[in-house]
Amino acid sequence: MLVSELDTGHLSARDRFPSWVEHAKKAFFPSHLHSEETENFRARARVVTLDDVQIATADHPSVTVRRSTKFVRQSDPEAYQINLVLNGGARIRQAGRETVLAAGEFVLLSTSRPFEGLRICAPGATTMGVILQIPRKRLPLPSNVADQLTAVPFSCHRGLGGVFARWLVELGQQADELSAQDTDTVASVTVDLLAAVLSHRISGSGERPPESRKLLLQAQIRDYIRQRLSDPKLSPETIAAAHRISLRYLYKIFDGQGVTLSAWIRRSRLEQCRRSLADPRHRLRPVHAIATRWGFHDASHFSRAFRAAYGESPIEYRTRMLRSMSDL
């Protein structure tokens, strides 16, 4: 995993916009960027690279992006890109379709076709959003099916769209807390969530790809688990019952994920504990209380699981992290 950041506020005024353009080109693909505020382009970006998946959180003035046929021929990562608007607005054109987006909406684009996009905000203000880019080959949907959804607006105000948006925003914020071992799992979950959202739109239009139900259930179950990590009774049995499926089918849904469902639940709980232990706001909270908060009611079991996962005890980890922060 690699995290890179850019803040043009530290640069001279004339270097700000060119640096932004170069950063965008390296992170994603060549395109033409234009802004009316190039004289004072105050912008920030944070790009998280998970193998071949990139997630960028960006905050910048209004900008127009044009990817022409020439640029596509020059360099094509053969990827899909998600543009999520957190504030401000956007207009996107691709494949003969045009859509206008407000905050809380996102759109799918293909890097293999020309497109034009405008991210807009009030003069002197900035627009904020998240960009996700994944290789076409990683999306478990036929390209001809996914291509039908480019430049089509998706809402993030409820349902799977909301689950997906929250995941992207939190991932961008908490990427530093992930370990190298988490990279594959996090990338897979991100792709699965996107596929689930797209499949839901497709199935709603009367078409249902073979993997649609599986992907939808994966996304719903993962969100169900994340909201109930503190419940000590959370288990494959209770999850299957809540979703009215058999335990055998539940395990089948998560086949090929590289980790069992029980192990994924345990690792998710450990990650939450690790974040709390490293948070100065919780420095006076007992370790066993943090463990209990996230579903570990046996202190000895929690300590063993934590050491096995991170190579040190919870107390050693907390001491090391809080000391390093005090030294800054």
N, C-alpha and C positions, 0 to 999 in steps of 0.2 A: 504494500500500500504506500502511496506517495501523496503528500499534501503540499500544494504550492499556493502561495498567496501573492497578490499584487495590490498595492495601495498607491494610486497615482499622486496622492497628496504629498508624498515625499519627493516628488520629481519637480523639475522646473516646468513652468506652464507650457512651454513649447514641446516638451517631451511627453506630456501626459497622454494625449490621444494616440500618438504613434506607438507608445509602449503598450497601450491597451489593445490596439490592433494586432501587434505582434504576439501578445499573450494569447489572444483569442485564436489566432492562426495556429500556434503551437499546441494549444489544448484541444482544438477540434479540427478545423479544415480551412483552406483558403476561401476567402469571400471578400466582398467589398463592403467596408463599413464607412458610414458617413454620419456626422453629427453637426448640428448648428452651434454646438458649444465646445468646439475644439480648442478655443483659446483658454478655457479653464475647465478641462474635463476631469472633474473630481470623481473618481470611481474606485471601487474595491471589488476584488474577486477572490474566491477560494475554490480551488479545484482539487477534488479528491479522486485519485486514480486507483481503482480496484481491478488490477490486471487489465482487461480490455474494456472495462466499464468506467466512464468518467461522470462525475457529478460536480457541477459548479454552482456556487451561490454567488450571484453578482448584484451589485448595487451601483447604478450609473445614471447619467443624464439620458435624455432621449437619443436614440440612435437608430439608423436604418441599416439593414443587412441585406445585401443582394448576392445571391450565389447563381452565377450565370452558367450556361452550358459550357462555356470555356473553362470555368473553374472546375466543373464536374469532371470534364475530360482531363484536366491537369492533375487533379488529385481527388480521389473518392475513397473514403474509408469504408464505404459500403455499410453504412450504419443507419439506425433510426435515432432521431433526436426528439426529446420531450422538452417543451418550453412551458414552464409553470410560472404564472404571473402571481406575485404576492402583493404588490401594490402597483399603481399606475395602470396602464392598459397596453394592448398590442393589436396589431393587424397582421395577418399572415396570408400569403397567397402561394398556392402550389397545385399543380395538376388541374388547373382550371377552376379550382375552388378558392374562395376567400372567406375568412372568418375574422371577426372582431372579438377580442378577449378582454374581460374585466378581471379584477383581482379575484383569486379563487378559481381560476380556470386554467386549463392547459391544452396544448395542441401537439399532435404528432407530425413530424416532418421526416422526409427521406433525404439523405445526403446525395443520393444517386439521381436526383432530379433538381432542376433549377427551382429556386424559390425566392420570395422577397418577404422580408419581415420588418415591422416597425415597432419598437418599444418606445412608448411615449409617456411623458409626465409633464407637470407644469414647469414653466421656465424657472430655473434656479433650484428645482427639486430633483429627486432621483427616483428611478423605478427599480424595484427589487424583484428578483425571480430566481428560479432554479432551472438549470439545464442538465438533463440526463442524456448521455449518448451511449448506445449499446450496438454492437455489431449485428447486422441483419441475421447472421447465422445463429446467434444466441437466442433470438426470439422464437419460442416454440409455436409459431403460427406461420402458415404459408405466406410468402411475400405478397402474392397477388391479393390475399385477404387483407393483410395489414395495410397495403398501399391504398385500399379503398377508404381508409380512415385518416389519411393525411389531410391537414388543414380542416379538420373537423373539431369543434370545441367539445371539451370534456369538463364537467363540473367537479369541483373538489369540496363542495359544501356538505355532502353527505355520502353515505354508501361507500363502495369500493374506491371511488375517486378520492374521497376524504382520507381513507386509510392510506392510499398511495401517496398523497401529498404530504401527510404527516410524517410518513416514513422518510421521504426525501429531505424534508426540512430538518428532521432530527438527525439524520445521517450526516448531513452537511455540518451540523453544529457539534456533533459528538465523535467525529471521525478520529480525533486524536486519542480517544480512549480505546480504540479498537487495537487488537493485537494482530500480528502477521497471520496467525492461525485463523482469524475471523474473516480474512479477505474473501476466500472462496464462498463461504456461506452467505456473507452479506451481499456479494454480487449476485448470487443465485436467487436470494430472496427478492432483491430489487427487480430482477428480470421477471420472476414469477408474478410479482405484484402487477407490473405493467401488463404482462400477458393476460392476467385475470381481468383487469379493467377493460382491455381491448376486447377480450372474448365476451364480456358481459354486453358490450355494445353490439357486437356481432350477433350474439344469441338473441338479443332483443329485436333484431331486424329479421328474424326468421331463419338465420343460418347458425349452425352450431358445429364448429370444428371438433374433431374427436377429443382433443384435450381440454375443451372448454370447461366442462363440469369439474374436472380434476383441478384446473388452475383456479377456478372460482373458489372451490372449497379450500384449497391451500391458503389463499389469501384471507378468507374469512376465519379459518382456524388459527392462523398465525396472529391475527389481530385479536381474536378471542383470548388466546394465550397471553399475549402481552398485557392485556387489561386485567388479567387474573393471576399474575405471577405471585402475588402475595398470599393467595389462597393455598394453604398446605394440602388441601384435598384435590388440587388440580392434578389430573393424571390422564393417561390415554383413555381409560375407561370413562371418566366423567366427560372428557372432550367428545368422545364418540357418542355418548348418550345425549349431550347437549345439541349435537348436530344430526341426531337421528340416523346414525349410520353404524354399521357393525365395526367392532374393533379391528377385524381383519381388513375391512375396506379402508379404515383410517390409516393403518400401516401401509397399505398399497398406495394410497395417495402420496405418502412421503417417501416411497421407494426412490432410490437414486439421488437423494439429497446429500449423501456423504456422511450423515449422522442420523442416529435414531431419534424418534420424536421425544422420548424421555431424556435423551442426552441434550437435545436442543433446548428443552425446558430448563434443565439444570444449568446449562451454559448461559441462558438468558438471565436466570436468577443471579448467577455469579457475576455477570456483567453489571447488573444493577447494584449489587453489593459493592463491587469494586469502585463504581462511580461515587457511591455514597461515602465510602471510606476515604476517598481522595478529596472529598469536598470539605473545605474548611468550615462550612456552615454546620457540618455534622461532627466536628472534632470532639465534642463533649458527649456525643451519643455513644453508649456502650456498643461494642462489636456485636454482642449477642442480640441487641435490640435491632440493629441493622439487618442481621441475618434473619431474624423473625419477621421483620417487615417484608422481606422478599421470599417468604415461604420456607425458610430453613428453621425448623423448630428443635433440632438437635445440634447443639453447639459443637460437639466433637465431630459430627458428620460434616458440618459446614466447614470447620477448620481443615479437615482432611481433603475435602473437595476443592477448597480454595488453593491449598498448597499444591495439589496435583495439577490444577489448571494453570497456576501462575508462578510456581516455584518458590513461594515464600508464604508465611502465615499471614492471616488478615492483619494482625497487629504489626508485623514487620512491614507489610506493604503500606499501611496507613502512616506509620512513623516515617518511612522513607519519602512518601509523597508529600506529606505536610512539611517535612524538613526542607525538601527541595523548593517548595513554594515560598517558604520563609526566607530562603537565600536569594530569591530574585530581587 
